Amino acid sequence: MKKNRKNFLFVLLPTAVIAAVLGFGVGFGYALATWKMRAEFRAVSNSETLRAFVRKADLKQAAQAYNEPNSAEGEMEDFCWSVPDVMSPFVGCGPEPGQHHNAFINSMQCRAQKELTSPKPAQTCRIFITGGSTVFGSGAPSQDRTIGGYLQAILEKELSPTTKYKYEVFTLANPSWASTHERIIIENRLLELQPDLVISFSGVNDVHWGMYGRNVMWFRTVQEEFNWHVLQWAYGVFRLHPMMDVVALDTRPVAPSLVADRLEENVRLSAFALGMKHTQYVFCLQPALPVTRKPLTEAEQKRRQSLNVIDKSISGQTYFSRSYAAIDSRLAGLKIGNFTYVNLSDAFDNINTPERIFLDSYHLGDKGNALLARRLFDRLRTLLGSPQLYAPQPEASVKPD
């Protein structure tokens, strides 16, 4: 019996040692093969709130961009910044439905707790705002303190008593989206949802991507680039031939005139598509730190100076100024029946003292969101009160998902 036990231990011990070595080798190999990708996943998940983007030493300064700076400083950990994305047809990626910190995304990927109803309720004016992270409300303290949230409150207070209409303002926007994404979301999504008015609050991302050599008609957003790297890594793990990259990147910035050409094309196509449903379309050129003429705080000044173009041959401020001038020139002369152009790049220019508005080069605290909603309403007051906006719309051909 003792002899059999010794024989068993003699066989078991080396087997256990070999298994442990193999297990360690497999685990080490797995960790080595995946560490870079796991680091990218952590970087993505750690960028979901504003607090992740603001250094501890800068919290108090950044909080000055809010109407209630003391509470904002302590609550930035819950301010949604980079909303989690989900692969979405034709636009590549869009906001993932659900709650993400203080942001609620409905089933149609709008930043709203309320779901869209189909058909649209009677005596209701339905407005959609499209755009990138600024209009999404990256850094906003709550749903109602985004640009769309403030606009909804103004419409209900100042227009409903006169028009006797209820107002629905839905924000369908996503960080990194350019005017191409907006055009596609208008054509493929919004046309079926009985919009009375669509507002593209846009321009910054077209210029931003052009500044880094991207063709906004054929490029990948930040989230799409991440997904591309994940798939390429998976192909490598399974020893498959890697995918060929069909997206060409330029080492030089896109010419400002070409940035304007491409944006104008998207605007024309969006207006044409909405015109088929007798829907009004507004393109609003959004403000940005590189082009604002308001007095800058020290933090805003440093941020503007740090904005560089891909080849550093030109400053970010100069590139933005030239691109915005080209865009403004094109859109101001655009004559389309259902189209209105609003240049809000000067929205903060009448602020007389250095006051923190921008969190970085493009994003705003709720102070800036409120000012923009008011400026937008004031510029669109005639259109918003016009009978043509309230003409009967065709019923949606497809019910929401």
C-alpha positions in Angstrom: 0.0 0.0 0.0 2.8 2.4 0.9 4.7 1.4 -2.2 1.6 2.2 -4.4 1.2 5.6 -2.6 4.9 6.4 -3.3 4.5 5.5 -6.9 1.3 7.7 -7.2 3.1 10.6 -5.6 6.1 10.0 -7.9 3.9 10.3 -10.9 1.6 13.1 -9.6 4.3 15.5 -8.5 6.1 15.9 -11.8 2.7 16.1 -13.6 1.6 18.9 -11.2 4.9 20.7 -11.8 4.6 20.4 -15.6 1.0 21.6 -15.4 1.9 24.5 -13.3 4.7 25.5 -15.6 2.4 25.2 -18.6 -0.3 27.1 -16.9 2.1 29.9 -16.0 3.4 29.9 -19.6 -0.1 30.1 -21.1 -1.2 32.8 -18.6 2.0 34.8 -19.2 1.6 34.5 -22.9 -2.0 35.6 -22.8 -1.2 38.6 -20.6 1.7 39.5 -22.9 -0.5 39.2 -26.0 -3.4 41.2 -24.6 -1.8 43.8 -22.3 -1.8 46.5 -25.0 -5.4 45.9 -26.0 -6.5 45.7 -22.3 -4.7 49.1 -21.8 -6.7 50.6 -24.7 -10.0 49.2 -23.2 -9.2 50.7 -19.9 -8.3 54.1 -21.5 -11.7 54.1 -23.3 -13.7 53.1 -20.1 -11.8 55.7 -18.0 -12.7 58.5 -20.3 -16.4 58.4 -19.7 -16.6 61.3 -17.3 -15.4 64.9 -17.2 -13.3 64.2 -14.1 -11.1 61.9 -16.1 -10.1 64.8 -18.4 -9.5 67.5 -15.7 -6.4 67.4 -13.7 -6.9 67.8 -10.0 -5.0 71.1 -10.0 -7.4 72.4 -12.6 -10.7 71.4 -11.1 -11.5 74.7 -9.5 -10.7 76.6 -12.8 -12.8 74.3 -14.9 -15.7 74.6 -12.5 -15.9 78.3 -13.4 -17.5 77.4 -16.7 -20.6 76.4 -14.7 -23.4 78.5 -13.3 -22.9 76.7 -9.9 -19.1 76.2 -9.8 -18.9 74.9 -6.2 -21.3 72.0 -6.9 -19.8 71.4 -10.3 -16.3 70.9 -8.9 -17.5 68.1 -6.6 -19.8 66.4 -9.2 -17.6 66.2 -12.3 -17.2 62.5 -11.6 -20.8 62.0 -12.7 -20.7 64.4 -15.7 -20.8 62.2 -18.9 -18.0 63.2 -21.2 -17.3 60.4 -23.7 -20.6 58.5 -23.9 -20.1 54.7 -24.5 -20.7 53.9 -28.2 -22.3 51.0 -29.9 -21.9 50.0 -33.5 -24.7 51.7 -35.5 -25.7 51.2 -39.1 -24.2 53.5 -41.7 -22.8 56.1 -39.2 -20.4 53.5 -37.7 -21.0 54.3 -34.1 -23.6 56.1 -32.0 -24.5 56.5 -28.3 -25.4 53.3 -26.5 -29.0 53.3 -25.1 -29.2 53.3 -21.3 -27.9 55.4 -18.5 -24.3 56.5 -18.6 -23.5 58.5 -15.4 -25.8 61.5 -15.8 -26.6 61.0 -19.4 -29.7 59.0 -20.5 -29.9 57.6 -24.0 -33.3 56.4 -25.3 -33.8 53.5 -27.7 -33.4 55.7 -30.8 -30.0 56.9 -29.5 -31.2 60.4 -28.6 -30.0 62.0 -25.3 -33.3 61.7 -23.6 -35.2 59.6 -21.1 -38.4 60.1 -23.1 -39.1 57.8 -26.0 -40.3 59.0 -29.4 -43.9 58.1 -30.2 -45.1 57.3 -33.6 -47.2 58.8 -35.0 -46.2 62.1 -33.5 -48.8 63.5 -31.0 -51.2 66.1 -32.2 -50.4 69.8 -31.7 -46.7 68.9 -31.2 -43.7 70.5 -32.9 -40.9 67.9 -33.0 -37.3 69.3 -33.3 -34.1 67.3 -33.6 -30.6 68.7 -33.0 -27.7 66.9 -34.5 -24.0 67.4 -34.1 -20.9 66.2 -32.2 -19.9 66.2 -28.5 -20.7 69.9 -27.8 -24.4 69.6 -28.7 -24.5 66.1 -27.2 -23.6 67.8 -23.9 -20.3 66.4 -23.0 -19.6 67.8 -19.5 -23.2 69.0 -19.0 -24.4 68.7 -15.3 -27.8 67.1 -16.4 -30.0 66.4 -19.3 -31.9 69.7 -19.0 -28.6 71.7 -19.0 -27.5 70.7 -22.5 -28.1 73.1 -25.4 -31.2 71.0 -26.4 -32.5 70.9 -22.8 -32.2 74.7 -22.4 -33.9 75.2 -25.8 -36.8 73.0 -24.8 -37.4 75.1 -21.7 -37.3 78.3 -23.6 -39.8 77.0 -26.3 -42.2 75.8 -23.6 -42.1 79.1 -21.7 -42.0 81.6 -24.5 -43.7 80.0 -27.5 -46.2 77.5 -26.3 -48.6 80.2 -24.9 -48.7 81.8 -28.3 -48.6 78.8 -30.7 -50.6 76.5 -28.4 -48.2 73.8 -29.5 -46.1 71.4 -27.3 -42.5 71.1 -28.1 -40.2 68.1 -28.3 -36.5 68.7 -28.6 -34.5 65.6 -29.2 -30.7 65.6 -29.3 -29.3 63.0 -31.7 -25.5 63.6 -31.6 -22.3 61.8 -30.8 -18.7 62.8 -30.0 -16.5 62.9 -33.1 -19.4 63.0 -35.6 -18.8 65.3 -38.5 -21.4 66.8 -41.0 -21.3 63.5 -43.0 -22.7 61.6 -40.0 -25.3 64.2 -39.5 -26.4 64.0 -43.1 -26.6 60.2 -43.0 -28.6 60.2 -39.7 -31.0 62.8 -41.2 -31.5 60.7 -44.4 -31.6 57.3 -42.8 -33.2 58.0 -39.4 -34.8 61.3 -38.9 -36.9 61.4 -42.0 -39.0 58.6 -40.7 -39.7 60.3 -37.3 -41.8 63.2 -38.5 -39.5 66.1 -37.7 -40.8 69.7 -38.1 -37.4 71.2 -37.8 -33.8 69.7 -37.8 -30.9 71.8 -36.5 -27.4 70.8 -37.3 -25.2 72.4 -34.6 -22.0 71.7 -36.3 -18.7 72.8 -38.0 -16.1 72.2 -35.3 -15.5 68.6 -36.1 -15.3 69.1 -39.9 -12.5 71.6 -39.2 -10.9 69.5 -36.5 -10.7 66.4 -38.7 -9.5 68.5 -41.6 -6.8 69.9 -39.3 -5.5 66.4 -38.8 -5.6 65.4 -42.5 -8.9 63.5 -42.5 -11.4 63.6 -45.3 -14.8 63.9 -43.5 -16.4 62.0 -46.4 -14.2 58.9 -45.8 -12.7 58.6 -42.3 -13.1 56.8 -39.0 -14.1 58.5 -35.8 -12.2 57.9 -32.5 -14.5 55.0 -31.5 -14.4 53.5 -35.0 -10.6 53.7 -34.9 -10.6 51.8 -31.6 -12.9 49.2 -33.0 -10.6 48.9 -36.1 -7.6 48.2 -33.8 -9.6 45.6 -31.8 -10.5 43.7 -35.0 -7.0 43.9 -36.3 -5.7 42.5 -33.0 -8.3 39.7 -33.2 -7.2 38.8 -36.7 -3.6 38.6 -35.5 -4.6 36.4 -32.5 -6.3 33.9 -34.8 -3.5 34.1 -37.4 -5.7 35.5 -40.1 -4.6 37.9 -42.8 -5.1 41.4 -41.5 -7.7 43.7 -43.1 -6.5 46.1 -45.6 -6.9 49.7 -44.6 -8.8 51.7 -47.2 -8.8 55.0 -45.3 -6.0 57.2 -46.5 -4.5 59.7 -44.1 -2.8 62.8 -45.2 0.3 64.2 -43.5 -0.9 67.7 -44.3 -4.1 69.5 -43.2 -7.0 69.6 -45.6 -7.2 73.0 -47.4 -9.8 75.2 -45.7 -11.6 75.7 -49.0 -12.0 71.9 -49.3 -13.3 71.6 -45.7 -15.9 74.1 -46.7 -16.7 72.3 -50.0 -17.4 69.0 -48.2 -19.5 70.6 -45.5 -21.5 72.5 -48.0 -22.2 69.3 -49.9 -23.5 67.6 -46.8 -25.7 70.7 -46.0 -27.2 70.7 -49.5 -27.9 66.9 -49.4 -29.5 67.2 -45.9 -31.7 70.1 -47.0 -32.8 68.2 -50.1 -33.7 65.1 -48.1 -35.6 67.1 -45.5 -37.3 69.1 -48.3 -38.9 65.9 -49.5 -40.8 65.8 -46.2 -41.5 69.6 -46.2 -39.2 69.9 -43.1 -37.3 73.0 -42.3 -33.5 72.6 -41.9 -31.1 74.9 -40.0 -27.4 74.8 -40.0 -25.8 76.5 -37.0 -22.1 77.2 -37.2 -21.0 76.6 -33.6 -18.6 78.7 -31.6 -15.1 77.4 -30.8 -12.2 78.7 -28.7 -9.9 79.2 -31.7 -12.3 81.7 -33.3 -14.0 83.4 -30.4 -13.3 87.1 -29.8 -14.4 87.1 -26.2 -11.7 88.1 -23.6 -10.0 84.8 -22.6 -9.1 83.6 -19.2 -5.5 82.4 -18.6 -6.6 78.8 -18.9 -8.5 79.4 -22.2 -5.5 81.4 -23.6 -3.2 78.5 -22.9 -5.6 76.0 -24.4 -5.9 78.1 -27.6 -2.1 78.3 -28.0 -1.7 74.6 -27.6 -4.0 73.7 -30.5 -1.6 72.6 -33.3 -2.2 71.5 -36.9 -0.9 68.1 -38.0 2.3 69.4 -39.6 2.7 72.4 -37.3 3.1 74.7 -40.4 0.2 76.8 -39.2 -1.4 77.5 -35.8 -4.7 75.9 -34.9 -6.2 79.4 -34.4 -5.2 80.4 -38.0 -6.5 77.2 -39.5 -9.8 77.5 -37.7 -10.2 81.1 -38.7 -9.6 80.4 -42.4 -11.8 77.3 -42.4 -14.7 79.1 -40.6 -14.4 82.1 -43.0 -14.7 79.7 -45.9 -17.7 77.9 -44.4 -19.4 81.1 -43.5 -18.9 82.5 -47.1 -20.4 79.3 -48.6 -23.4 78.9 -46.4 -24.3 82.6 -46.1 -24.9 82.6 -49.9 -26.8 79.3 -50.0 -30.4 79.8 -51.2 -32.6 76.8 -50.6 -36.3 77.1 -49.8 -36.3 75.1 -46.5 -32.8 76.1 -45.4 -31.7 78.7 -42.8 -28.1 79.4 -41.9 -27.2 80.8 -38.5 -23.6 81.8 -37.7 -23.2 81.5 -33.9 -19.4 81.4 -33.9 -19.6 84.9 -32.4 -22.1 83.9 -29.7 -19.8 84.8 -26.8 -18.1 87.9 -28.3 -20.2 90.3 -26.4 -18.8 89.1 -23.0 -16.7 92.0 -21.9 -14.6 90.5 -19.1 -12.4 87.3 -19.0 -15.0 84.7 -18.0 -14.5 80.9 -18.3 -16.9 79.5 -20.9 -14.8 76.8 -22.6 -13.8 73.6 -20.9 -11.3 73.0 -23.7 -11.1 74.0 -27.3 -14.7 73.1 -28.2 -16.7 72.0 -25.1 -18.7 74.2 -22.8 -20.0 74.2 -19.2 -23.7 74.8 -18.6 -23.1 78.5 -18.6 -22.1 78.4 -22.3 -24.9 75.9 -23.1 -27.5 78.3 -21.7 -26.2 81.3 -23.6 -26.1 79.3 -26.9 -29.7 78.1 -26.5 -30.8 81.6 -25.9 -28.9 83.0 -28.9 -30.2 80.2 -31.1 -33.8 80.8 -30.0 -33.4 84.6 -30.6 -32.0 84.0 -34.1 -34.8 81.5 -35.0 -37.7 83.2 -33.3 -39.3 84.2 -36.6 -38.9 80.7 -38.1 -40.2 79.1 -34.9 -43.3 81.3 -34.9 -44.0 80.8 -38.6 -47.1 78.8 -39.7 -44.9 76.9 -42.3 -43.2 75.1 -39.4 -46.5 73.7 -38.2 -47.8 72.3 -41.5 -49.1 68.7 -41.2 -46.3 66.2 -41.7 -46.6 62.7 -43.2 -46.8 59.9 -40.7 -43.7 57.9 -40.0 -43.3 54.9 -42.3 -41.4 52.9 -39.8 -42.1 52.7 -36.0 -39.2 53.3 -33.7 -37.2 50.2 -32.6 
